[in-house]
Amino acid sequence: MSAWYFRMVFYSAPKRNDKLRICLSAFADQLVSYIGYLQQIQLHSKSIQGWQKMHSQSGKSIWIALLAFICLIGLIFFAQIHTANAGLEKSRENAQRQASSQSKVPVKLSPVTKRQFLKTINVYGKVESYQSALVAPKISGVVEKLFVDEGSRVEKGKTRLFEIDNLKLQQKVDNARQNISIVLAVEKERKALLRKAQIDLDKKSKSYTRYKSLLEKQAITQDSFDNHEADYLSAVAEVEHKKAILELGQAEAKQAVINLQMTEKDLADSIVIAPIDGYISEKYIEIGEMGQPGKPAFKIDNTEKLQISAFIPAEYSSSITQDKTEAELTLYGEVLTPKLKVTYASPVIDAKMHIFEIKCLVEAGTHNLKPGQSLQMRLLIHEQSAITVPTRALVESSDECAIFICENGIARKLSVKRGEEFEGFTEIKEPELLIGSTVITEGQFMIKDNLPVTVIE
């Protein structure tokens, strides 16, 4: 092995390891000198004894040289591995940089803006008749006739709806009237008898007065006076009796009149008249069934005016003003015009549900609405200034709402607290965003946090 061989091995190391290469080269020169020295000793030895003597003197030097040679080989191996690893790491970084450059997701940006934001409340409303009535029988009885059916137009105070036990009640009225006639005739007779008794009393009263005067003059006996006094008192009692009978008859006459009035009322109530204008929307009874007070037979809806009813969370009770707050309606995806005003806001909040009711009056023919329809209502509360981003920039999941902002070509994910939405923009309540910064509005669903992106126009 020669010095030239070792130098070639060490100088084959990359230039980035120049210091290590120079040190190893110097060490190789020293090692070669030792080896040359040993070779000269071996050549000039003339006998075995001489060689052994020389060998004993230089034994330590030989072992030192061998140990140094082994260390040198280890250093060479370490240098080669270190060089290979450094090259591999550099190649890997270059490959990742190249792959990252090739996999950049194209995105579009939009600026964060400050806008005049119209605060709204979105609820569902139900269309109802402004006026409706559930019509029930006023008396109990069998339904004999129905004069209307579902869909029939009815007029308040004129249209007959149904009839209950009319014939039976008519007979009761006739009987009551006949009874009054009888009672009045009896009363007339009793009045005549009273007049007769009164005439008899007047006559006997005069006789009683005359006989009393004669008794005082002792012109008649006491027994004769007592007989005339008894006749007088009997006449007084008869008049009182006739008066009592007459008063009883008069009371019976009054009761007969009351009975007639009651039966006439029942007869009138047996025919039920429409209480409001409108249409028969529902029918709950048929001919032959038993009608009862409180059990509806028909429902009438007045569709000339409608109202929209909705229930609002209690927290907005102070934000809604009657006859001032406007409501925008959306029916089957179509926004209806014009807007309506809240005509009623309940002053009472439901303690269990924590809601209160509002109503909007709809004039006839407006929006072509019908009772029973459901629609969306957007209550316009007030305007306010807010930091907004395009709604399409939001990335929402079950537990998070986030946006991606772009900083120096790198996408940064930012969790946000959203507010109201209006005309394609959403209010960002937290965190506070700088006006003019940019958010990713296209491509955000294909990227992750801290990944490079390519901005396209």
C-alpha positions as a Python dict, from the first residue, in 0.01 Angstrom:
ca = {
    (1, 'M'): (0, 0, 0),
    (2, 'S'): (149, 334, -95),
    (3, 'A'): (91, 694, 5),
    (4, 'W'): (-51, 758, -342),
    (5, 'Y'): (-335, 510, -277),
    (6, 'F'): (-435, 672, 53),
    (7, 'R'): (-421, 1017, -95),
    (8, 'M'): (-655, 911, -378),
    (9, 'V'): (-902, 768, -126),
    (10, 'F'): (-911, 1084, 86),
    (11, 'Y'): (-919, 1328, -206),
    (12, 'S'): (-1218, 1144, -351),
    (13, 'A'): (-1433, 1303, -75),
    (14, 'P'): (-1667, 1588, -190),
    (15, 'K'): (-1536, 1941, -185),
    (16, 'R'): (-1781, 2039, 91),
    (17, 'N'): (-1555, 1828, 331),
    (18, 'D'): (-1223, 2003, 246),
    (19, 'K'): (-1106, 2038, 609),
    (20, 'L'): (-1173, 1674, 684),
    (21, 'R'): (-998, 1573, 361),
    (22, 'I'): (-681, 1773, 447),
    (23, 'C'): (-658, 1625, 798),
    (24, 'L'): (-703, 1272, 671),
    (25, 'S'): (-438, 1330, 402),
    (26, 'A'): (-178, 1444, 658),
    (27, 'F'): (-259, 1147, 874),
    (28, 'A'): (-212, 919, 574),
    (29, 'D'): (136, 1064, 510),
    (30, 'Q'): (242, 981, 866),
    (31, 'L'): (102, 632, 837),
    (32, 'V'): (290, 570, 511),
    (33, 'S'): (615, 687, 674),
    (34, 'Y'): (571, 428, 949),
    (35, 'I'): (503, 154, 700),
    (36, 'G'): (814, 249, 496),
    (37, 'Y'): (1026, 243, 807),
    (38, 'L'): (907, -108, 888),
    (39, 'Q'): (985, -225, 536),
    (40, 'Q'): (1348, -94, 560),
    (41, 'I'): (1399, -276, 888),
    (42, 'Q'): (1281, -599, 734),
    (43, 'L'): (1511, -569, 428),
    (44, 'H'): (1832, -491, 621),
    (45, 'S'): (1798, -761, 882),
    (46, 'K'): (2073, -1027, 814),
    (47, 'S'): (1963, -1284, 1060),
    (48, 'I'): (1659, -1401, 1243),
    (49, 'Q'): (1807, -1285, 1574),
    (50, 'G'): (1862, -944, 1432),
    (51, 'W'): (1507, -930, 1301),
    (52, 'Q'): (1365, -1035, 1636),
    (53, 'K'): (1567, -772, 1814),
    (54, 'M'): (1453, -510, 1578),
    (55, 'H'): (1099, -645, 1599),
    (56, 'S'): (1097, -613, 1977),
    (57, 'Q'): (1218, -258, 1953),
    (58, 'S'): (961, -155, 1697),
    (59, 'G'): (665, -371, 1820),
    (60, 'K'): (494, -86, 1987),
    (61, 'S'): (531, 128, 1677),
    (62, 'I'): (373, -141, 1459),
    (63, 'W'): (70, -179, 1687),
    (64, 'I'): (29, 195, 1703),
    (65, 'A'): (41, 208, 1324),
    (66, 'L'): (-219, -68, 1292),
    (67, 'L'): (-451, 100, 1541),
    (68, 'A'): (-416, 428, 1356),
    (69, 'F'): (-491, 250, 1031),
    (70, 'I'): (-814, 106, 1173),
    (71, 'C'): (-921, 448, 1300),
    (72, 'L'): (-840, 592, 962),
    (73, 'I'): (-1062, 337, 790),
    (74, 'G'): (-1349, 424, 1035),
    (75, 'L'): (-1310, 793, 964),
    (76, 'I'): (-1320, 727, 593),
    (77, 'F'): (-1640, 521, 632),
    (78, 'F'): (-1804, 791, 850),
    (79, 'A'): (-1714, 1061, 600),
    (80, 'Q'): (-1865, 865, 313),
    (81, 'I'): (-2192, 796, 507),
    (82, 'H'): (-2221, 1161, 616),
    (83, 'T'): (-2170, 1274, 259),
    (84, 'A'): (-2429, 1028, 127),
    (85, 'N'): (-2688, 1129, 391),
    (86, 'A'): (-2637, 1498, 320),
    (87, 'G'): (-2689, 1437, -50),
    (88, 'L'): (-3000, 1227, 14),
    (89, 'E'): (-3151, 1494, 243),
    (90, 'K'): (-3084, 1763, -15),
    (91, 'S'): (-3242, 1550, -286),
    (92, 'R'): (-3547, 1490, -67),
    (93, 'E'): (-3589, 1862, 3),
    (94, 'N'): (-3559, 1940, -364),
    (95, 'A'): (-3817, 1672, -447),
    (96, 'Q'): (-4061, 1804, -183),
    (97, 'R'): (-4012, 2160, -301),
    (98, 'Q'): (-4072, 2055, -659),
    (99, 'A'): (-4378, 1846, -565),
    (100, 'S'): (-4516, 2128, -351),
    (101, 'S'): (-4467, 2373, -634),
    (102, 'Q'): (-4644, 2140, -871),
    (103, 'S'): (-4943, 2072, -623),
    (104, 'K'): (-5038, 2433, -536),
    (105, 'V'): (-5418, 2469, -537),
    (106, 'P'): (-5551, 2755, -749),
    (107, 'V'): (-5774, 2987, -544),
    (108, 'K'): (-5962, 3312, -583),
    (109, 'L'): (-5960, 3588, -325),
    (110, 'S'): (-6206, 3851, -207),
    (111, 'P'): (-6139, 4140, 30),
    (112, 'V'): (-6276, 4178, 382),
    (113, 'T'): (-6512, 4478, 375),
    (114, 'K'): (-6711, 4696, 610),
    (115, 'R'): (-7075, 4722, 509),
    (116, 'Q'): (-7400, 4873, 624),
    (117, 'F'): (-7566, 4560, 749),
    (118, 'L'): (-7945, 4528, 785),
    (119, 'K'): (-8017, 4325, 1097),
    (120, 'T'): (-8300, 4080, 1035),
    (121, 'I'): (-8493, 3799, 1202),
    (122, 'N'): (-8592, 3499, 991),
    (123, 'V'): (-8901, 3306, 1102),
    (124, 'Y'): (-9181, 3099, 950),
    (125, 'G'): (-9531, 3244, 939),
    (126, 'K'): (-9875, 3097, 877),
    (127, 'V'): (-10148, 3260, 671),
    (128, 'E'): (-10479, 3281, 856),
    (129, 'S'): (-10818, 3438, 801),
    (130, 'Y'): (-10842, 3778, 963),
    (131, 'Q'): (-11189, 3678, 1084),
    (132, 'S'): (-11321, 3326, 1137),
    (133, 'A'): (-11599, 3162, 1335),
    (134, 'L'): (-11677, 2815, 1463),
    (135, 'V'): (-12057, 2788, 1452),
    (136, 'A'): (-12219, 2550, 1702),
    (137, 'P'): (-12588, 2479, 1781),
    (138, 'K'): (-12746, 2696, 2047),
    (139, 'I'): (-12976, 2418, 2168),
    (140, 'S'): (-12949, 2042, 2187),
    (141, 'G'): (-13138, 1838, 1934),
    (142, 'V'): (-13133, 1636, 1614),
    (143, 'V'): (-13015, 1813, 1300),
    (144, 'E'): (-13310, 1811, 1060),
    (145, 'K'): (-13183, 2028, 774),
    (146, 'L'): (-12854, 2159, 633),
    (147, 'F'): (-12880, 2466, 411),
    (148, 'V'): (-12509, 2503, 315),
    (149, 'D'): (-12205, 2289, 238),
    (150, 'E'): (-11827, 2337, 226),
    (151, 'G'): (-11735, 2621, -7),
    (152, 'S'): (-12074, 2794, 21),
    (153, 'R'): (-12073, 3172, 38),
    (154, 'V'): (-12260, 3301, 344),
    (155, 'E'): (-12382, 3645, 447),
    (156, 'K'): (-12391, 3770, 802),
    (157, 'G'): (-12739, 3765, 958),
    (158, 'K'): (-12909, 3631, 645),
    (159, 'T'): (-12782, 3291, 537),
    (160, 'R'): (-12935, 2993, 719),
    (161, 'L'): (-12684, 2719, 801),
    (162, 'F'): (-12882, 2433, 963),
    (163, 'E'): (-13202, 2354, 1154),
    (164, 'I'): (-13251, 2152, 1476),
    (165, 'D'): (-13587, 2002, 1599),
    (166, 'N'): (-13784, 2282, 1438),
    (167, 'L'): (-14120, 2100, 1425),
    (168, 'K'): (-14110, 1995, 1790),
    (169, 'L'): (-14018, 2346, 1898),
    (170, 'Q'): (-14294, 2494, 1682),
    (171, 'Q'): (-14546, 2273, 1862),
    (172, 'K'): (-14412, 2395, 2195),
    (173, 'V'): (-14459, 2752, 2083),
    (174, 'D'): (-14817, 2683, 1974),
    (175, 'N'): (-14892, 2518, 2308),
    (176, 'A'): (-14742, 2810, 2495),
    (177, 'R'): (-14953, 3055, 2302),
    (178, 'Q'): (-15268, 2849, 2369),
    (179, 'N'): (-15181, 2837, 2736),
    (180, 'I'): (-15153, 3214, 2743),
    (181, 'S'): (-15499, 3244, 2589),
    (182, 'I'): (-15642, 3018, 2859),
    (183, 'V'): (-15462, 3202, 3137),
    (184, 'L'): (-15582, 3537, 3010),
    (185, 'A'): (-15944, 3412, 2996),
    (186, 'V'): (-15924, 3282, 3353),
    (187, 'E'): (-15773, 3612, 3462),
    (188, 'K'): (-16062, 3797, 3301),
    (189, 'E'): (-16313, 3577, 3486),
    (190, 'R'): (-16138, 3630, 3816),
    (191, 'K'): (-16142, 4005, 3767),
    (192, 'A'): (-16519, 3988, 3713),
    (193, 'L'): (-16571, 3782, 4029),
    (194, 'L'): (-16360, 4031, 4220),
    (195, 'R'): (-16575, 4318, 4099),
    (196, 'K'): (-16889, 4128, 4204),
    (197, 'A'): (-16748, 4060, 4549),
    (198, 'Q'): (-16648, 4422, 4580),
    (199, 'I'): (-17004, 4536, 4497),
    (200, 'D'): (-17145, 4299, 4758),
    (201, 'L'): (-16895, 4428, 5009),
    (202, 'D'): (-16992, 4788, 4943),
    (203, 'K'): (-17358, 4703, 5000),
    (204, 'K'): (-17294, 4517, 5323),
    (205, 'S'): (-17060, 4789, 5439),
    (206, 'K'): (-17343, 5043, 5421),
    (207, 'S'): (-17579, 4810, 5604),
    (208, 'Y'): (-17317, 4750, 5869),
    (209, 'T'): (-17278, 5125, 5922),
    (210, 'R'): (-17655, 5182, 5948),
    (211, 'Y'): (-17714, 4894, 6191),
    (212, 'K'): (-17427, 5009, 6404),
    (213, 'S'): (-17589, 5351, 6437),
    (214, 'L'): (-17922, 5191, 6530),
    (215, 'L'): (-17752, 4980, 6793),
    (216, 'E'): (-17604, 5290, 6950),
    (217, 'K'): (-17959, 5437, 6966),
    (218, 'Q'): (-18082, 5103, 7105),
    (219, 'A'): (-18323, 5079, 6815),
    (220, 'I'): (-18222, 4716, 6743),
    (221, 'T'): (-18107, 4427, 6945),
    (222, 'Q'): (-17749, 4319, 6979),
    (223, 'D'): (-17829, 3988, 6813),
    (224, 'S'): (-17963, 4159, 6502),
    (225, 'F'): (-17650, 4377, 6481),
    (226, 'D'): (-17421, 4075, 6515),
    (227, 'N'): (-17587, 3908, 6214),
    (228, 'H'): (-17533, 4213, 5994),
    (229, 'E'): (-17173, 4248, 6118),
    (230, 'A'): (-17103, 3885, 6025),
    (231, 'D'): (-17241, 3943, 5676),
    (232, 'Y'): (-17012, 4244, 5638),
    (233, 'L'): (-16699, 4065, 5754),
    (234, 'S'): (-16779, 3771, 5525),
    (235, 'A'): (-16802, 4011, 5230),
    (236, 'V'): (-16463, 4162, 5323),
    (237, 'A'): (-16307, 3815, 5332),
    (238, 'E'): (-16463, 3727, 4998),
    (239, 'V'): (-16313, 4033, 4835),
    (240, 'E'): (-15969, 3949, 4975),
    (241, 'H'): (-16007, 3593, 4849),
    (242, 'K'): (-16103, 3707, 4501),
    (243, 'K'): (-15805, 3944, 4498),
    (244, 'A'): (-15567, 3661, 4591),
    (245, 'I'): (-15710, 3438, 4320),
    (246, 'L'): (-15674, 3722, 4069),
    (247, 'E'): (-15312, 3785, 4170),
    (248, 'L'): (-15238, 3414, 4131),
    (249, 'G'): (-15390, 3420, 3786),
    (250, 'Q'): (-15189, 3724, 3693),
    (251, 'A'): (-14868, 3546, 3804),
    (252, 'E'): (-14967, 3244, 3597),
    (253, 'A'): (-15024, 3473, 3300),
    (254, 'K'): (-14679, 3624, 3341),
    (255, 'Q'): (-14524, 3277, 3362),
    (256, 'A'): (-14713, 3173, 3050),
    (257, 'V'): (-14575, 3476, 2868),
    (258, 'I'): (-14221, 3387, 2981),
    (259, 'N'): (-14269, 3027, 2867),
    (260, 'L'): (-14388, 3153, 2531),
    (261, 'Q'): (-14086, 3378, 2498),
    (262, 'M'): (-13850, 3091, 2585),
    (263, 'T'): (-14009, 2851, 2341),
    (264, 'E'): (-14008, 3119, 2073),
    (265, 'K'): (-13637, 3177, 2141),
    (266, 'D'): (-13567, 2803, 2120),
    (267, 'L'): (-13758, 2798, 1795),
    (268, 'A'): (-13553, 3088, 1665),
    (269, 'D'): (-13230, 2921, 1785),
    (270, 'S'): (-13323, 2600, 1610),
    (271, 'I'): (-13241, 2774, 1282),
    (272, 'V'): (-12875, 2888, 1294),
    (273, 'I'): (-12783, 3196, 1089),
    (274, 'A'): (-12431, 3286, 968),
    (275, 'P'): (-12264, 3518, 1225),
    (276, 'I'): (-12007, 3662, 979),
    (277, 'D'): (-11954, 3705, 606),
    (278, 'G'): (-11731, 3450, 437),
    (279, 'Y'): (-11713, 3094, 310),
    (280, 'I'): (-11786, 2760, 473),
    (281, 'S'): (-11436, 2615, 507),
    (282, 'E'): (-11516, 2308, 718),
    (283, 'K'): (-11827, 2101, 802),
    (284, 'Y'): (-11841, 1885, 1114),
    (285, 'I'): (-12203, 1759, 1123),
    (286, 'E'): (-12456, 1571, 909),
    (287, 'I'): (-12836, 1541, 900),
    (288, 'G'): (-12967, 1309, 1172),
    (289, 'E'): (-12676, 1367, 1410),
    (290, 'M'): (-12723, 1514, 1754),
    (291, 'G'): (-12621, 1877, 1781),
    (292, 'Q'): (-12502, 2020, 2110),
    (293, 'P'): (-12405, 2367, 2228),
    (294, 'G'): (-12026, 2406, 2221),
    (295, 'K'): (-11980, 2138, 1955),
    (296, 'P'): (-11900, 2312, 1622),
    (297, 'A'): (-12106, 2228, 1316),
    (298, 'F'): (-11938, 2461, 1063),
    (299, 'K'): (-11631, 2681, 1031),
    (300, 'I'): (-11663, 3010, 843),
    (301, 'D'): (-11357, 3201, 717),
    (302, 'N'): (-11371, 3558, 596),
    (303, 'T'): (-11103, 3571, 325),
    (304, 'E'): (-11155, 3934, 232),
    (305, 'K'): (-10875, 4009, 475),
    (306, 'L'): (-10592, 3780, 580),
    (307, 'Q'): (-10329, 3793, 848),
    (308, 'I'): (-9989, 3626, 884),
    (309, 'S'): (-9907, 3499, 1230),
    (310, 'A'): (-9557, 3413, 1354),
    (311, 'F'): (-9383, 3351, 1686),
    (312, 'I'): (-9062, 3540, 1770),
    (313, 'P'): (-8795, 3465, 2035),
    (314, 'A'): (-8846, 3676, 2346),
    (315, 'E'): (-8503, 3839, 2310),
    (316, 'Y'): (-8635, 4044, 2016),
    (317, 'S'): (-8942, 4178, 2199),
    (318, 'S'): (-8790, 4526, 2232),
    (319, 'S'): (-8674, 4533, 1868),
    (320, 'I'): (-9017, 4501, 1705),
    (321, 'T'): (-9245, 4804, 1692),
    (322, 'Q'): (-9612, 4770, 1603),
    (323, 'D'): (-9713, 4950, 1280),
    (324, 'K'): (-9346, 5032, 1210),
    (325, 'T'): (-9136, 4716, 1177),
    (326, 'E'): (-9146, 4578, 821),
    (327, 'A'): (-9164, 4214, 714),
    (328, 'E'): (-9043, 4071, 384),
    (329, 'L'): (-9228, 3759, 268),
    (330, 'T'): (-9090, 3467, 67),
    (331, 'L'): (-9332, 3209, -73),
    (332, 'Y'): (-9201, 2904, -261),
    (333, 'G'): (-8867, 3080, -315),
    (334, 'E'): (-9024, 3399, -454),
    (335, 'V'): (-8990, 3728, -265),
    (336, 'L'): (-9331, 3897, -245),
    (337, 'T'): (-9381, 4269, -278),
    (338, 'P'): (-9469, 4505, -127),
    (339, 'K'): (-9339, 4452, 225),
    (340, 'L'): (-9588, 4434, 511),
    (341, 'K'): (-9591, 4609, 845),
    (342, 'V'): (-9630, 4433, 1178),
    (343, 'T'): (-9983, 4529, 1283),
    (344, 'Y'): (-9982, 4341, 1612),
    (345, 'A'): (-9710, 4250, 1860),
    (346, 'S'): (-9823, 4061, 2167),
    (347, 'P'): (-9739, 4240, 2493),
    (348, 'V'): (-9724, 3902, 2669),
    (349, 'I'): (-9435, 3654, 2641),
    (350, 'D'): (-9503, 3283, 2677),
    (351, 'A'): (-9328, 3185, 3000),
    (352, 'K'): (-9267, 2825, 2890),
    (353, 'M'): (-9162, 2872, 2528),
    (354, 'H'): (-9005, 3220, 2569),
    (355, 'I'): (-9174, 3348, 2254),
    (356, 'F'): (-9433, 3609, 2163),
    (357, 'E'): (-9675, 3640, 1871),
    (358, 'I'): (-9679, 3896, 1592),
    (359, 'K'): (-9932, 3945, 1312),
    (360, 'C'): (-9928, 4123, 976),
    (361, 'L'): (-10254, 4228, 811),
    (362, 'V'): (-10288, 4147, 439),
    (363, 'E'): (-10550, 4324, 229),
    (364, 'A'): (-10772, 4122, -4),
    (365, 'G'): (-10600, 4023, -328),
    (366, 'T'): (-10250, 4113, -205),
    (367, 'H'): (-9988, 3847, -285),
    (368, 'N'): (-10264, 3598, -378),
    (369, 'L'): (-10229, 3424, -42),
    (370, 'K'): (-10467, 3166, 100),
    (371, 'P'): (-10538, 3058, 458),
    (372, 'G'): (-10325, 2765, 569),
    (373, 'Q'): (-10016, 2851, 364),
    (374, 'S'): (-9675, 2867, 532),
    (375, 'L'): (-9410, 3113, 422),
    (376, 'Q'): (-9081, 3265, 528),
    (377, 'M'): (-9079, 3602, 700),
    (378, 'R'): (-8775, 3827, 728),
    (379, 'L'): (-8829, 4100, 983),
    (380, 'L'): (-8619, 4409, 910),
    (381, 'I'): (-8498, 4537, 1247),
    (382, 'H'): (-8233, 4808, 1194),
    (383, 'E'): (-7915, 4895, 1004),
    (384, 'Q'): (-7569, 4860, 1152),
    (385, 'S'): (-7207, 4869, 1036),
    (386, 'A'): (-7027, 4534, 1037),
    (387, 'I'): (-6713, 4357, 911),
    (388, 'T'): (-6823, 4112, 642),
    (389, 'V'): (-6691, 3844, 411),
    (390, 'P'): (-6864, 3680, 115),
    (391, 'T'): (-7089, 3403, 246),
    (392, 'R'): (-6937, 3158, -1),
    (393, 'A'): (-6601, 3195, 180),
    (394, 'L'): (-6733, 3016, 489),
    (395, 'V'): (-6626, 2657, 551),
    (396, 'E'): (-6877, 2511, 795),
    (397, 'S'): (-6884, 2179, 977),
    (398, 'S'): (-7091, 2038, 1260),
    (399, 'D'): (-6876, 2203, 1527),
    (400, 'E'): (-6688, 2485, 1354),
    (401, 'C'): (-6723, 2776, 1116),
    (402, 'A'): (-6398, 2888, 953),
    (403, 'I'): (-6248, 3089, 669),
    (404, 'F'): (-5913, 3074, 491),
    (405, 'I'): (-5706, 3390, 460),
    (406, 'C'): (-5412, 3418, 221),
    (407, 'E'): (-5078, 3551, 348),
    (408, 'N'): (-4779, 3556, 111),
    (409, 'G'): (-4913, 3266, -92),
    (410, 'I'): (-4989, 3051, 214),
    (411, 'A'): (-5343, 2958, 321),
    (412, 'R'): (-5417, 3018, 690),
    (413, 'K'): (-5726, 2866, 850),
    (414, 'L'): (-5913, 3093, 1089),
    (415, 'S'): (-6206, 2987, 1309),
    (416, 'V'): (-6472, 3259, 1322),
    (417, 'K'): (-6802, 3341, 1489),
    (418, 'R'): (-7056, 3434, 1226),
    (419, 'G'): (-7337, 3685, 1262),
    (420, 'E'): (-7620, 3790, 1032),
    (421, 'E'): (-7630, 3720, 659),
    (422, 'F'): (-7748, 3978, 408),
    (423, 'E'): (-7730, 3990, 28),
    (424, 'G'): (-7452, 3733, -7),
    (425, 'F'): (-7233, 3867, 277),
    (426, 'T'): (-7199, 3740, 633),
    (427, 'E'): (-7105, 3938, 942),
    (428, 'I'): (-6792, 3817, 1122),
    (429, 'K'): (-6821, 3888, 1495),
    (430, 'E'): (-6500, 3721, 1611),
    (431, 'P'): (-6210, 3757, 1560),
    (432, 'E'): (-6174, 4115, 1437),
    (433, 'L'): (-6047, 4111, 1079),
    (434, 'L'): (-5850, 4387, 912),
    (435, 'I'): (-6042, 4565, 640),
    (436, 'G'): (-5868, 4501, 309),
    (437, 'S'): (-5724, 4163, 403),
    (438, 'T'): (-5821, 3883, 170),
    (439, 'V'): (-6017, 3563, 218),
    (440, 'I'): (-6030, 3263, -13),
    (441, 'T'): (-6369, 3237, -183),
    (442, 'E'): (-6295, 2963, -437),
    (443, 'G'): (-6085, 2653, -378),
    (444, 'Q'): (-6106, 2666, 3),
    (445, 'F'): (-6261, 2320, 21),
    (446, 'M'): (-5951, 2167, -146),
    (447, 'I'): (-5685, 2306, 87),
    (448, 'K'): (-5562, 2270, 442),
    (449, 'D'): (-5401, 2502, 690),
    (450, 'N'): (-5048, 2629, 602),
    (451, 'L'): (-5049, 2494, 247),
    (452, 'P'): (-4921, 2704, -46),
    (453, 'V'): (-5177, 2824, -297),
    (454, 'T'): (-5177, 2989, -637),
    (455, 'V'): (-5392, 3299, -669),
    (456, 'I'): (-5584, 3327, -994),
    (457, 'E'): (-5786, 3619, -1120),
}
